[in-house]
Amino acid sequence: MKKVSFAEFGGPDVLRLIDAEEPHAGPGQVRIAVRAAGVNPVDWRIREGQMQEISPIELPTGVGQDASGVVDEIGEGVEGVEIGDHVFGGGSSTYAEFAVLSAWARMPEGLTFEEAAGYPSVMETALRVIREVGVRPGQTLLVSGASGGVGSAVLQIARDRGITVIGTAGAGNQDYLRGLGALATTYGEGWAERVRRLGRVDAALDLAGSGVIRELVELTGDPRKVVSIADLGAPEFGARFSNVAGSMTEALAEAARLISRGRLRIPVAKSYTLAGAAAAHIDSRAGHTRGRRVVVV
């Protein structure tokens, strides 16, 4: 089978499309014929070696942790799924023609494979950081870097829970944020004052890693009410860097519930081929995404 892999840490040029042996489902797992794989910032952070101190890996290794596809192999002890089911979920080395998933759910009706591949890690992360930051219904959450996949999910989950959101993004994404129910403003010089004019901030999330932790702490007045998924230096300011994943199974169930109710939709900003994985990483690293990027198999 074809699979994206890398044998050394470095830039996108270390990625190779190789011929590899097909993986097989072990106990508690399913294998899918991959139709699409989600592109997450953690994918290129791992490729660059940024995560080695937190979660070390051995090389060579595959790339990707989210996928959608068709179940073609079921591991021992797995119930409630059949060969041919269309599922989305989390696993490993998902930029490939076949991948093993350790958590999955049936795709909600009306969702394409491309769309479904964009939800797993995004939903797990969004639910986790909302929980960790401790924001409650009736309060206001500031989201720095709100237009990407995790931001899109956070805004819609918060709206469903009665939480007001102030979101920062580029000038071209202001209407997108407003369409998801957020009070929107641009980042850049003077952004903190623009946020203050929009209202009080009870808690804040840094999703972009753009060096704003100090300002987020000032805006909330409490470093314990600031969580980042992108700035490893956040603890220097008393804030939390969140990287310990929660339950992917619960996240997929919540995604399916909200999608089925029409309360959640994350658009696909751009699709790539397996051979174009390097371009996907370059674009992901550049940011400014509206929704998700996916690799189509």
N, C-alpha and C positions, 0 to 999 in steps of 0.2 A: 504494500500500500504506500501511498505518498503521505509524507509527514514533514512538518516544519520542525527543524531542530537547530541547536547550536552547541558547539564544542568548546567555546571559550567566551568569557564575558567581554562585552564591548558594544559597539554601535550596531545599528540595524544591519550592517554588512556582514555580521557574523551569522546571520540566519541563513539556513540552507534548506532547500526542499529535497528530501532524500527518499530513497526506497527503504522501507523498514518492515519488520515482521508485524503482523497484525496482533493487537492485544486481545486478551480474552477475559471474559467476566469471571471474577472470583466470587466467593461467598458474599452475599449481600450486595452484589453489583449487577448492572446490566451493561451490555455493549450496544452501541448504536452505530448505524451507518450515518455518519455526520452529514448534515445538510448545511449547517452554518455554525460558526463559532464566534462567540463574543470577544471583542478586543477591549481589554482592560488596561489602565495605566500600570497595574501591578505586573503585567506581562513584560513591558519593557524595563521596568525597575528591576525585575528578576534578571532579565537578559544583561543589564548593565552591571549586575553584581551588587546593587544597592541593598538587597534584602539578605545578604549572606549572614550578617551578624544576628539577624532576627530569626530567619528561617533558612538555614543553609541547605543547599542542594548539591548533588554530584553531577558532573558533566561527563559525557554529553547528555542533553536532556531535551525533551519536547517543549512545546509552548502552548499556553492556553489552559483555561480551567472552566469555561462555560461553553455549552453547545446545545443544539437541538438536532433531532434526527429521528430515525426509525429504529426501534428495538429489533435486533437480530440475534441476540444471545442473552440468556438469562442465567445468572449465577445461582448457586445453591442457597436455598432458604428464602429466595425472593418470591413474594406473593403479590397479587393485585396488578400485575402487568403481563402483557402477552406479546409474543413475537408480532411485529407489524404495528405496534402502538407508536403514535407520534408523541414524543416526550421532549422536555427541555430540562436541563439540570446542570450539576457541577461534577467535574472529574479532573482528569489530568491529560496533558498532551492532546488538547482538543483541536488544534490546528492540524487536522489529519483526516483521512478518509474514514477511519474507524476510531472510536474512542470509548473508554470505559467510564461510566458514571457511577458515583457512589451515592448521589442524591438526585432525585428526578420527580417529575410530575407530568401528568398528561397535559398536552398543550390545550389551552382554552380554545373553544370554537371561534373561528374567524381569524386566528393569529397565524401569520405565515412563519415558516421556518426562520427566515431572516429576522423577523421581529422577535420571535421567541428566544433566539440565541442571545439577545441583548439584555435579558432580565435577571438571570440567576444571581451573579455576584453583586450586581447593582442593587437588587432588592435586599439581599442579605446585609450589605453594607449600610444601606439607607435605614433599615429597621434597627440595626445595631447602634448606629451613631445617634439616632433619635432617642433610643433608650438610654444610652450612656450619658447624653447631655442633660437628661432629666427634664425636658420641656413638657409642659402640660397643656391640656385644652384651655383656651382663653389667654395663653401667654404668646409672646412674640419671639420667633426664632430667626436669627440672621444667618443666611447661607452665603458664604463667599465662594464664588465660582459655581453658580447655580444652574447653568444651562446644560451641563453635561449629563451623562447617564445617571449618576448617583444623585445629582442635584434635581434632575427631572423627577426621579422617584421620591425624593424627600419632599419636594413641594406638593406632590399629589397625595402622599400619605398624610402630611401635615394638614392639608385642606380637608381630607376625609375625617381627621380627628379633631377639627375645630381649633387648630393652631394657626395663628397668623404668621406669615413668612415675609421677610424682607430679603430679596435676592440681589446679588451683584453679578453682573456679566458685562460683556462687551456691548457697545452701542447697537450693534446689529441684532442682539438677542433680547432687547428690552420688551418688545411685543410678545415674544415667545414666553418670557417669564410671566408677564401679565395674563397671558392666556391660560397659564397653569395656576392662576389665582394669587400670585405673589405681588407685593409692592416692589417695584423694580428700580434699580439705579445702577449707574456705571461704576466700574472700578477706576483706578487712576487717581491722580492728585485731587485731594479734597473729598475722597469717597467717604471717609468716616463722618465728616460733617453732613454730607448728603444723607447718610443713614440716620443720623440724629434727627434730622428734620422730618424723617418719615415716622419716627416714634421710638418709644422705649424698647430696648433689647434685653430680653430675659436670658437668652442662651444663644450660642453661636457655633457654627460649623465651618471649618476650613476644608474645602474640597479641592482646592487648586494648588496649594503649597506656594503661594505667591508672596510670602514674607509678611503676612498680615496679623500674626498671632498677637503681637503687642497691642495693636489697635483693637482686636476682638476682645481682649481682656479688659481694656479700658472701657469699651462700649458696654460690656456686661457688668463690669465692676467686680467680677469674681472669676478667677482663672479656672475654678472647678466647673464653670458653666461653658467652657470652651473645649471643643474636641476637634482634632485634625486627623485626616486620613492621608495627608500629603506632605506634611512638614515634620521631619524627624526631630527638629529642634523645638517642637512645641513644649516639651516638658521643662525647657529652660525658663519658660515664663509661667510655669505652674499649671499649664494646660495639659491635656491628655492627648497622646498619639494612639489612635485606635488601630490595632492590627490583628487582634485575636478574633477569628471568625466565630459567629454564632451558628445557629442551626439553619443549614441550607434547606432542609426539608420544610421547616416552618416558613421560611422566606418564600419558597416556591408555592406553598399552599396559599399564603397571603397574596402573592402576585396573582395567582389564578382567581382568587376570590374578587380582588379589586378589578381585574381586567373584565371578568364576567359581569360585574355590576356597572361597567362603563366608567369606573372611577380612576383608572390608571391606563395610560398609554405613553410609551416611550418610542419616539420615531427613530428610524434608522437613517442616520445622516449620510452614511456612505458605505458601500460594500466593496470588498476586495477579493481577489482569488488567493489560493494558497501561495502561488508564486509571487503575489503582491504583498506578502506579510510584512516585508520591510517597509513598504510604503505606508501600510496601516500603522506601524509603530511610529514612523516619522510624523504622521498626521496626529496621532494620539498624543505624542509628546508635545506637539505645538499647541494643543489645547483648542479653545474656541469652538468646541463641538456643540451642536444642538442635537441632543439625543445620543445615539449610539453608533459605533462603528462595528462592522461584522465582517468576518471572512466567510465567503460562500464556497462550499465544496461541490 
